[in-house]
Amino acid sequence: MYVSARSDYALRAMLAVAAASTGGDQLAGARGGPPEPGGELVKAAALAESQAIPLSFLQGILLDLRRAGLLHSHRGTEGGYALARQAAEISVGDVLRAAGGSLTSVRGLPAGHAGYHGVATGLRDVWLAVDGAIALVVDRTTLADLLTREGRVDGPDRDRPDALGARPVGGP
């Protein structure tokens, strides 16, 4: 899996909008409470500045996220962006697919389009398994999950599964 700048920016922007809906970010007022769809409106310029994302690049990403049904946009001087669903209902996979298409690519095409013959025939199964493993992690990790980890300095212990249930390479 390759995480492009576009995908990284999309996730950071979605997290900032989600944090704003809870009042846990400098972009929004101190509302508090659970994340709500449509919560605080966040302006694209404020997102770009807070996340150090070029505004012109971010605007295209926000359009894709809106088209995918992950964000609502409101026009006007008081306008901005808000989550279309609660943060707990939006997975990292949803955002990655909206921003970049398939999760795994082989020579620029989705893993399912890889075709081989002869001794390399088994490679397609490997790429599909990789795609499935990535999907398993990103589809069960939500924006709300990531927001609850904000500011945490303790990392997973090398000898125990991490919060997602994965074990580090070389672990038991």
PyMOL commands that set and color helices and strands:
alter all, ss='L'
color gray80, all
select helices_A, chain A and resi 5-22+44-51+55-67+87-89+92-100+111-113+118-120+123-140+143-148
alter helices_A, ss='H'
color red, helices_A
select strands_A, chain A and resi 71-74+80-83+105-106+109-110
alter strands_A, ss='S'
color yellow, strands_A
deselect
rebuild
show_as cartoon
